[in-house]
Amino acid sequence: MMNTIWIIARKEGAQMLRSQRGMIWLLTFSGLLSAFSLLLVSNTELSLLDNAQVVYMMAGTVMAAGALLAAILGSDAYAGEKERGTLVPLLCAPIAPNTLLAGKILGLLTAWGVMFAVATPYLWAVGASGQNLGAALFYLALFGTPVALGFGYLAVALSARTGSVLASLLGTVTLLMLAASPLVIGPGLRGTAVGRILDAINPFAGALNTFDSVIIDSDPFSAQTSRLILVTVWLVLCLLAARRSAARPDFQ
Amino acid sequence: MINIENLRLTIEGKEILKGIDMHLRPGDTYGLLGPNGAGKSTTIFALLGLRAFESGRIGVLGGNPANDAVSIRRSVGVMPEKAGFYDWMTAPDYLKWYGRLYDFVPTEKVVAKMLEKVGLGTEAHRLVGTYSRGMKQRLAVARALISRPKLLILDEPTNGLDPKGRREIHDLLVEFASDGKAGVLLCTHLLDDVDRLCNRIGIIDNGRTRLEGSLGDLLAEQGGGQRYRLRLETDPDTTNLPAGVAIAGHEGGWWCVQVQAAPSEGPSSLWGELWRRGWKIMEIRSEASSLEELYMRYTGQDRPHAREAVL
């Protein structure tokens, strides 16, 4: 079983890295981070932002881009294969539904890993002069991974259920935009009861609040427990949804 | 190898299969015929465990796809109707990758031999994305065969192929089935493929099996053979016909003859014989084959089991 998962994951990874689309994504991501880094470093030089603030913003950007990539890849996982006619041959092979899903998920994890690796030098470039670079990398891995992968799993669930890349992408990106909307995570709404409820259930806001807490305020790990539970629950729920849909994907 | 009894299956509240029977034994090449939407592909997906069924019984290679789908699929090579591939891979890379899903690691030599067999030997270095439809169809056949299956399921395998390609695929299937232990299930609209390859057929229509049995027996039962229309210069002597030839009709200058069994040398010797008997043949046209007549008779009408399965 592990062998089959690995065979599928390798294909997923190679598809991302060797296809034109994957290369365009990585180049776009690098370009975005370059421009953002330049902007943030300039702001630091002009003393408009302090170093911790810059690292915090960079970590949030990487997580958002990771979630977007996971949504794109997740949407393609079943529906893209269906649209290209490659899903039926996969389903006809001796692969259990959970094994296929695990292979796809490992592929998503690989993509996030590549993004994380690409983002690390940029984070280092903007945060090397401060004290919180290590914390930023650690918490980006700990909180950013479940948030980004959760959106990926959700996209996988919609992709397998609807059999349409467009429907899956639209659904997941809409939710991501809502979760990451300045209206939702901005200070205005946070002051209200509704804002506080949204903050408590929004995994994206939970991860951002943790970045804020550890990078800017240098709070300890123990202060992040409730948010860690939030992002873990988010990941588990999305995984269950993906598992349920992948058991009977729309392939015909 | 496949035993399906009264299979019923519903998708999203719509009953797609309403009573499918199918019996495929080792050594059989079984032609599954039916119009578009008859339920052929759904039947295939049900026997691979990809569609849950409401009632009936399915046995594939001694297992039940509802419980043993993965182990059944390990011994089945499938060529689905839509031949999709990863365009960024080469054919050898793809076949090696796909073979590994079956816990079978094909060597370079095995892959090269397989590609040679399906006529892609010289094109192996190219990315699959640059292949024509016919080439992808050949690669799909190679994909179905690469894991050395006991049962081969092919959905429209010769679609999009030129006559030479069709003949090559036919030869491959004959070679595959020649050991008498493997089975082939062939879904096709091309009756010529069935005529050439299959020893048993099943005709399904509107989710029901209309007819099933040995092709030879079924053709013999309905008065088999081939029908021709001949345009003659003068009216012939119909009292002096060669054995196995019967007059089936006459309209204007055209005479319709039923040839029960063409001579081993081919029909041309029969035309020579008729000519010697005074038939001044000016033009010959082949009519629909008996299989086509059989197909037409059992499809396109919604009636309950027209015939019980002939085992």
Chai-1 contact restraints between the chains, C-beta under 6 A:
chainA,res_idxA,chainB,res_idxB,connection_type,confidence,min_distance_angstrom,max_distance_angstrom,comment,restraint_id
A,I7,B,R100,contact,1.0,0.0,6.0,A-B,restraint_1
A,R18,B,W88,contact,1.0,0.0,6.0,A-B,restraint_2
A,S19,B,W88,contact,1.0,0.0,6.0,A-B,restraint_3
A,R84,B,G84,contact,1.0,0.0,6.0,A-B,restraint_4
A,G85,B,K82,contact,1.0,0.0,6.0,A-B,restraint_5
A,G85,B,G84,contact,1.0,0.0,6.0,A-B,restraint_6
A,T86,B,G84,contact,1.0,0.0,6.0,A-B,restraint_7
A,V88,B,P80,contact,1.0,0.0,6.0,A-B,restraint_8
A,L91,B,L50,contact,1.0,0.0,6.0,A-B,restraint_9
A,C92,B,L48,contact,1.0,0.0,6.0,A-B,restraint_10
A,C92,B,V78,contact,1.0,0.0,6.0,A-B,restraint_11
A,A93,B,L101,contact,1.0,0.0,6.0,A-B,restraint_12
A,P94,B,V70,contact,1.0,0.0,6.0,A-B,restraint_13
A,P94,B,R73,contact,1.0,0.0,6.0,A-B,restraint_14
A,P94,B,R74,contact,1.0,0.0,6.0,A-B,restraint_15
A,P94,B,Y102,contact,1.0,0.0,6.0,A-B,restraint_16
A,A96,B,V70,contact,1.0,0.0,6.0,A-B,restraint_17
